[in-house]
Amino acid sequence: MTYVVTESCIRCKYTDCVHVCPTDAFREGPNFLAIGPDDCIDCALCVAECPVNAIFADRDVPPDQAHFIELNVELASIWKPIVRSKGALPDAEEWAQVKTKLHLLAR
């Protein structure tokens, strides 16, 4: 099992989760974070830290977000690790409650 970042993260990119990750499993894209499944040790520390509830165990990903399991694998293989927290995107609060954002994912 691994943890997966889902659609709620898009255009927010809060990095509270990065701070608590003991294995530096997070990868950073322009407006989204992904979790590298080979680095995730299933500790679940990141789940409680995410202010937009975007992180799930792969077995608990909501059905309408299941495609994010493979998307995390794909993006984690090309994006660089993020090892320190930083500020969220400038308009993150405006996007935090928006549910349908996949079309806004920047690769």
C-alpha positions, 0 to 999 in steps of 0.5 A: 500500500502507498498513499496517493495525492488526489484532485483537491491538491490541484491549484492549492499545493499546500506542503504541510505534508512534506514537513512530516514525511520521514522518507521525502516521498513527495514530488513537486509539480507546478500546481500539484504534489505527488507521492512516489510509491517506492519511497512511501512507507505507509506511515500516514503522517501526511494525511492529517496534515493536508488542509484540503483532505487530498491524501488517501491510502491507495485502497481508500481513494474515492472511486471517482479519484481512482485515476490519481493512483496511476497519475501519482506513479507517473508524475512521481517518476518525472518530478523532483522531490520536495523536501521542505515545506513552503508556502501554498500557491498564492490563490490556494484558498480560492481553489481549496473548495473547488472539486473538479480541477483535473483539467487544471493540472500543470505537468 
